Amino acid sequence: MNDKVFAKPIKKQFEFDEEVAAVFDDMLQRSVPFYKESQKITQFFAIKQLENGGIMYDLGCSTATLLIDISRKLKNRAVLIGLDNSEAMLEQARRKCEAFGAKIELKNADILEYDYEEADVFVSNYTLQFIRPLIREELVKKIAASLKKDGLFIFSEKVISHHSKLNKDLIECYYGFKKEQGYSEYEIAQKREALENVLVPYSEEENIKMAKNCGFSHCEVVFRWANFATFIAIK
């Protein structure tokens, strides 16, 4: 289904409800620049890390597209676990897993409170930015503590610049991208308002500093387009 969520006046802040879940895959493709490319990079490193099996968690797995793609490409058995607190998203994910015959554990869970097993890979796609900063750092510490030595945390985030003009230009560049994808200025403005105070992005440097402060030995950007970036943190 095509994303028309913000083609009408909004009545609430953004949330991952049934209306969003129904069009979420289309929303991602048209709202996140080079989404497929960043996900291919994520898949590549996750699959390499799971060459001998292991456990992978996808935090905020939404409709499980990433997990399904990884499950289809894995040559060895690995445990793939998707966590999300939106039942509407998980319903879409279950349908897709059934259609593709993908063996993935999907759980309705709070990623902040979940009791993780020792894992080889954690992935978080545009999820941290929806968590309040102080709690965000606690989650990243928990992820680091739950990973095996040399384990990977691969995360994608919207990022900001602390240079005011550059940050304004990055936003303008991004809105140009959205217009090219068929979104109207009205839809763009509506979504911006709905996300106000819900999505709190860090800069590239702040994300890297957070990862290192929380127990990772190394963190760097492996893909970036304007104000969107994919990071890999190594324990």
Secondary structure as GFF3:
##gff-version 3
##sequence-region A 1 235
A	DSSP	alpha_helix	18	31	.	.	.	ID=ss1
A	DSSP	alpha_helix	35	49	.	.	.	ID=ss2
A	DSSP	beta_strand	55	59	.	.	.	ID=ss3
A	DSSP	alpha_helix	65	73	.	.	.	ID=ss4
A	DSSP	beta_strand	79	84	.	.	.	ID=ss5
A	DSSP	alpha_helix	87	100	.	.	.	ID=ss6
A	DSSP	beta_strand	105	108	.	.	.	ID=ss7
A	DSSP	beta_strand	119	125	.	.	.	ID=ss8
A	DSSP	three_ten_helix	128	130	.	.	.	ID=ss9
A	DSSP	alpha_helix	133	146	.	.	.	ID=ss10
A	DSSP	beta_strand	147	160	.	.	.	ID=ss11
A	DSSP	alpha_helix	164	180	.	.	.	ID=ss12
A	DSSP	alpha_helix	185	195	.	.	.	ID=ss13
A	DSSP	beta_strand	202	203	.	.	.	ID=ss14
A	DSSP	alpha_helix	204	213	.	.	.	ID=ss15
A	DSSP	beta_strand	218	225	.	.	.	ID=ss16
A	DSSP	beta_strand	228	234	.	.	.	ID=ss17
###
